[in-house]
Amino acid sequence: MSLVTSGLVSWTNVLNGVWAAPILSKIVRRMAQPLTVFRQFTTLENDIGARMGSKFLYNVVGDVRTPGRRMGEFDRTPTTTIPFSQDFMEPFQIGNSIEGTWWSDLFSQLDVRHTFIRALMDDYVRTVDLEVANEFLKAKYVYTPTGGNANKDFVLSTTGAPLDVATRPMSLWDIRNLRGLMSHDLRIPPFDGVNHFCVTPYQGHRNIREDSEVIESLRYNQDMYFSGEVDYIEGFRFIQENHALNARLPSNNTQMVFFGADAVAEAVIYPFEIQAKVDPDYGDRYGIRYVEVLALKKKHDLAATNSERIVVVDSLPA
């Protein structure tokens, strides 16, 4: 193959006796992008905003420490107290930028600025969703499936870190365990008033979906699916994600995040915006960036109010 330059066009001998000029495709192939999954489950704090300081306080009140009881005619009314704690959210800024030149705009066959903006918007989606996911992953309750398929067991940590190595994949048995733990023992209110939610990578959902008990139950309950979701099993609505959770835990497990209402709060101080940099040198150089100022906080603290709204499936390394 040889190259011949004629004027401003480079001609390439691609086949014997055939000369062709390379033409740039107008179709820009872009990387597949993850969906914004976690952010849709935050609780938006509308009374927090700009020009209100850089630390936003909020109160969390737990249940009474001792329950009421039956009283006789001359019994004194029992007295109890409530756990009360105050925490705060602090805003932070996220952003990224790409720089270009007037020269590149002049000669490029593509719309350079449009390409920059699309790439930055994709990066913004990944960046902000990872920030929210990291807040969910601060949960103190960590569930690890242990035992074997014939003698299933689990370890529940309250320290925010797994205490054991997963020895088998998650199954319907575990989903039923988590439903009982979250509804009864931990008293986590449902996200939508009825259901708890689970965000999971593909393999985590597949482990559950391929459990023979699930296959058998769904055979007779084909109305379990919710529009836009992966699955609906045992009171959990399953949402699939592909970029924030560890998908390679021992025994073919993945991180999974189970949660109820008011798990993570969000306050938007300065909403997402695409901005252009002003260049004083005749516009020879320019920059395009995105910026957003927000605050995120896992709302409930196990130590302060004995309440939590999230359970994370995780494992120690094998």
C-alpha positions as CSV (number, residue, x, y, z in Angstrom):
1,M,0.0,0.0,0.0
2,S,1.4,3.4,-1.0
3,L,0.5,7.0,-0.3
4,V,0.3,9.8,-2.9
5,T,-0.4,13.5,-2.0
6,S,-2.3,15.5,-4.6
7,G,-3.1,19.0,-3.5
8,L,-4.6,18.8,0.0
9,V,-6.0,15.3,-0.4
10,S,-4.0,12.2,0.5
11,W,-4.7,9.3,-1.8
12,T,-4.1,5.7,-0.7
13,N,-3.6,2.7,-2.9
14,V,-5.9,0.3,-1.1
15,L,-6.2,-2.3,-3.9
16,N,-4.1,-3.0,-7.0
17,G,-5.1,-0.3,-9.5
18,V,-7.5,1.4,-7.2
19,W,-6.9,4.8,-5.5
20,A,-9.1,6.2,-2.8
21,A,-9.2,9.2,-0.6
22,P,-10.0,8.7,3.1
23,I,-13.3,10.3,4.1
24,L,-14.2,11.0,7.7
25,S,-17.5,9.5,8.7
26,K,-20.0,12.0,10.0
27,I,-21.3,9.4,12.5
28,V,-19.4,9.8,15.8
29,R,-19.3,6.5,17.7
30,R,-19.6,7.0,21.4
31,M,-19.0,4.8,24.3
32,A,-22.0,3.1,25.9
33,Q,-23.0,5.1,29.0
34,P,-24.4,4.0,32.3
35,L,-27.8,5.1,33.5
36,T,-28.3,7.4,36.4
37,V,-29.6,4.8,38.9
38,F,-28.9,5.8,42.5
39,R,-29.7,9.5,42.2
40,Q,-33.4,8.9,41.5
41,F,-33.8,7.5,45.0
42,T,-32.5,10.5,47.0
43,T,-34.8,12.7,49.1
44,L,-34.6,16.2,47.8
45,E,-34.2,18.9,50.6
46,N,-36.1,21.8,49.1
47,D,-35.4,24.2,52.1
48,I,-31.6,24.1,51.6
49,G,-30.1,26.3,49.0
50,A,-27.6,29.1,48.0
51,R,-26.7,31.9,50.4
52,M,-27.6,29.9,53.4
53,G,-24.1,29.0,54.7
54,S,-21.9,26.0,54.0
55,K,-23.2,23.7,56.7
56,F,-26.9,22.6,56.7
57,L,-28.2,21.2,60.0
58,Y,-31.0,18.7,60.3
59,N,-32.6,16.8,63.1
60,V,-33.3,13.0,63.4
61,V,-35.7,11.7,66.1
62,G,-35.9,8.0,66.8
63,D,-38.7,6.0,68.4
64,V,-39.5,6.1,72.1
65,R,-37.0,4.1,74.2
66,T,-39.7,2.2,76.2
67,P,-43.1,1.3,74.8
68,G,-46.4,2.2,76.4
69,R,-48.2,-0.4,78.5
70,R,-51.6,-1.2,80.0
71,M,-52.4,0.8,83.1
72,G,-54.6,0.0,86.1
73,E,-56.9,2.5,87.8
74,F,-54.3,3.9,90.2
75,D,-51.2,3.3,88.1
76,R,-49.0,6.3,87.3
77,T,-48.6,7.0,83.6
78,P,-45.2,5.6,82.4
79,T,-42.5,8.0,81.3
80,T,-40.0,7.5,78.5
81,T,-37.6,9.5,76.4
82,I,-36.8,9.7,72.7
83,P,-33.3,9.5,71.0
84,F,-32.6,12.8,69.4
85,S,-29.6,13.7,67.2
86,Q,-28.5,16.5,65.0
87,D,-26.3,16.1,61.9
88,F,-25.3,18.2,59.0
89,M,-24.8,18.2,55.2
90,E,-21.9,20.1,53.6
91,P,-22.0,21.1,49.9
92,F,-19.3,20.1,47.5
93,Q,-18.7,21.0,43.8
94,I,-18.3,18.5,40.9
95,G,-17.0,19.5,37.5
96,N,-14.8,18.7,34.5
97,S,-13.8,20.6,31.4
98,I,-12.4,20.2,27.9
99,E,-10.4,22.9,26.1
100,G,-10.2,23.6,22.3
101,T,-8.9,26.2,19.9
102,W,-10.3,28.3,17.2
103,W,-7.9,26.6,14.8
104,S,-9.3,23.1,15.6
105,D,-12.9,24.5,15.0
106,L,-11.8,26.0,11.7
107,F,-10.5,22.8,10.1
108,S,-12.5,20.1,11.8
109,Q,-15.1,18.3,9.8
110,L,-17.0,17.6,13.0
111,D,-18.9,19.9,15.4
112,V,-16.1,20.0,18.0
113,R,-18.0,21.9,20.6
114,H,-21.1,19.7,20.4
115,T,-18.8,16.6,20.8
116,F,-17.2,18.2,23.8
117,I,-20.6,18.9,25.4
118,R,-21.9,15.4,24.9
119,A,-18.8,13.9,26.4
120,L,-19.0,16.2,29.4
121,M,-22.7,15.4,30.0
122,D,-21.9,11.7,29.9
123,D,-19.1,12.2,32.5
124,Y,-21.4,14.2,34.7
125,V,-23.9,11.4,34.8
126,R,-21.2,8.9,35.9
127,T,-19.7,11.3,38.4
128,V,-22.8,12.4,40.2
129,D,-24.3,8.9,40.4
130,L,-21.1,7.5,41.9
131,E,-21.2,10.2,44.5
132,V,-24.8,9.2,45.5
133,A,-23.9,5.5,45.4
134,N,-21.0,6.1,47.8
135,E,-23.4,7.6,50.2
136,F,-25.7,4.5,50.0
137,L,-22.6,2.3,50.6
138,K,-22.0,4.0,54.0
139,A,-24.7,1.9,55.5
140,K,-23.9,0.2,58.8
141,Y,-25.8,-3.0,58.1
142,V,-23.8,-5.4,55.9
143,Y,-25.3,-8.8,54.9
144,T,-23.0,-11.7,53.8
145,P,-24.5,-15.0,52.6
146,T,-22.6,-17.9,54.2
147,G,-23.0,-21.7,54.6
148,G,-23.8,-23.9,51.6
149,N,-26.8,-24.4,49.4
150,A,-28.0,-27.2,51.7
151,N,-27.4,-25.3,54.9
152,K,-27.8,-21.6,54.1
153,D,-26.8,-19.0,56.7
154,F,-25.8,-15.4,56.8
155,V,-23.8,-12.9,58.8
156,L,-25.1,-9.4,59.5
157,S,-22.6,-6.7,60.5
158,T,-23.5,-3.5,62.2
159,T,-20.1,-1.8,61.7
160,G,-20.4,-0.8,58.0
161,A,-17.9,-3.5,56.9
162,P,-18.5,-7.2,56.1
163,L,-17.4,-9.7,58.8
164,D,-17.2,-12.8,56.8
165,V,-16.4,-14.2,53.3
166,A,-19.4,-15.1,51.1
167,T,-19.5,-18.8,50.5
168,R,-22.5,-19.1,48.2
169,P,-24.5,-16.9,45.8
170,M,-27.5,-14.9,47.0
171,S,-30.8,-16.7,46.7
172,L,-34.5,-16.3,47.3
173,W,-33.8,-17.5,50.8
174,D,-31.7,-14.4,51.4
175,I,-34.3,-12.1,49.8
176,R,-36.9,-13.5,52.2
177,N,-34.4,-13.0,55.1
178,L,-33.8,-9.4,54.1
179,R,-37.6,-8.7,53.8
180,G,-38.1,-10.0,57.3
181,L,-35.1,-8.1,58.7
182,M,-36.0,-4.8,57.0
183,S,-39.7,-4.9,57.7
184,H,-39.8,-6.4,61.2
185,D,-36.4,-6.3,63.0
186,L,-35.0,-3.1,61.5
187,R,-38.4,-1.5,60.9
188,I,-37.3,0.2,57.6
189,P,-40.3,1.9,56.0
190,P,-41.0,0.9,52.4
191,F,-39.6,3.4,49.8
192,D,-43.0,3.9,48.0
193,G,-45.2,3.0,50.9
194,V,-45.5,-0.7,49.8
195,N,-42.1,-2.0,48.5
196,H,-38.5,-1.9,49.4
197,F,-35.9,-1.4,46.6
198,C,-32.7,-3.2,45.6
199,V,-30.0,-1.8,43.3
200,T,-27.8,-4.5,41.9
201,P,-25.4,-5.3,39.1
202,Y,-26.6,-7.8,36.5
203,Q,-25.0,-10.9,38.1
204,G,-26.5,-10.2,41.5
205,H,-30.0,-10.1,40.0
206,R,-29.2,-13.2,37.9
207,N,-28.3,-15.2,41.0
208,I,-31.7,-14.5,42.4
209,R,-33.5,-15.0,39.1
210,E,-32.0,-18.4,38.5
211,D,-32.9,-19.8,41.9
212,S,-35.2,-22.7,41.2
213,E,-37.7,-21.4,43.9
214,V,-37.9,-18.0,42.1
215,I,-38.5,-19.7,38.7
216,E,-41.2,-21.8,40.2
217,S,-43.0,-18.9,41.9
218,L,-42.9,-16.6,38.9
219,R,-44.4,-19.4,36.8
220,Y,-47.7,-18.7,38.6
221,N,-47.2,-15.0,39.2
222,Q,-46.4,-13.4,35.8
223,D,-47.8,-10.0,37.0
224,M,-44.8,-9.3,39.3
225,Y,-43.0,-7.1,36.8
226,F,-43.1,-3.3,37.1
227,S,-42.6,-1.1,34.1
228,G,-39.0,0.0,33.6
229,E,-37.6,-2.3,36.3
230,V,-35.7,-5.6,36.1
231,D,-37.9,-7.6,38.5
232,Y,-40.2,-7.6,41.4
233,I,-39.7,-10.4,43.9
234,E,-40.8,-10.8,47.5
235,G,-41.7,-7.2,48.0
236,F,-38.5,-5.9,46.5
237,R,-38.3,-3.9,43.2
238,F,-35.0,-4.7,41.6
239,I,-33.1,-2.0,39.7
240,Q,-30.1,-2.9,37.6
241,E,-26.9,-0.8,37.5
242,N,-23.6,-1.3,35.7
243,H,-21.0,1.1,37.1
244,A,-21.0,1.8,40.8
245,L,-21.1,-1.6,42.7
246,N,-18.5,-4.3,43.0
247,A,-19.6,-7.0,40.7
248,R,-16.8,-9.5,41.6
249,L,-17.3,-10.7,45.1
250,P,-16.5,-14.3,46.3
251,S,-18.8,-17.1,45.3
252,N,-20.1,-15.3,42.2
253,N,-21.7,-12.5,44.4
254,T,-22.0,-8.8,43.8
255,Q,-22.6,-5.8,46.0
256,M,-26.3,-5.2,46.4
257,V,-28.0,-2.2,48.0
258,F,-31.4,-2.8,49.7
259,F,-33.2,0.3,51.1
260,G,-36.4,1.9,52.1
261,A,-37.7,5.5,52.4
262,D,-35.6,8.5,53.2
263,A,-32.2,6.8,52.9
264,V,-30.1,9.5,51.4
265,A,-30.9,13.2,51.3
266,E,-29.8,15.6,48.5
267,A,-29.7,19.4,48.3
268,V,-28.9,21.2,45.1
269,I,-27.2,24.5,45.8
270,Y,-26.2,25.4,42.2
271,P,-27.8,23.2,39.6
272,F,-26.0,21.4,36.8
273,E,-24.8,23.8,34.1
274,I,-22.7,23.7,31.0
275,Q,-20.5,26.8,30.9
276,A,-18.1,28.3,28.3
277,K,-14.8,29.9,29.4
278,V,-14.2,33.4,28.2
279,D,-10.8,33.8,26.4
280,P,-9.4,37.4,26.3
281,D,-7.0,36.5,23.5
282,Y,-9.4,37.1,20.6
283,G,-11.1,33.7,21.2
284,D,-8.1,31.7,20.0
285,R,-8.7,29.3,22.9
286,Y,-11.9,28.2,24.6
287,G,-13.1,25.8,27.3
288,I,-16.3,24.1,28.0
289,R,-17.1,22.7,31.5
290,Y,-19.9,21.4,33.6
291,V,-20.4,22.3,37.2
292,E,-22.8,21.6,40.0
293,V,-22.8,22.3,43.7
294,L,-24.8,19.8,45.8
295,A,-24.9,18.2,49.2
296,L,-25.5,14.5,49.9
297,K,-26.0,12.7,53.2
298,K,-27.1,9.3,54.4
299,K,-29.8,10.5,56.8
300,H,-30.0,7.9,59.6
301,D,-27.2,7.0,62.0
302,L,-27.3,3.7,63.8
303,A,-25.2,4.9,66.7
304,A,-27.2,8.1,67.3
305,T,-30.8,7.0,66.9
306,N,-30.6,3.2,66.5
307,S,-32.2,3.6,63.0
308,E,-30.9,2.7,59.5
309,R,-32.6,2.7,56.1
310,I,-30.1,0.7,54.0
311,V,-28.6,-2.8,54.0
312,V,-25.7,-3.6,51.8
313,V,-24.7,-7.1,50.6
314,D,-20.9,-7.4,50.7
315,S,-18.1,-9.8,51.5
316,L,-14.6,-9.9,52.8
317,P,-12.0,-10.9,50.1
318,A,-11.7,-14.6,49.5
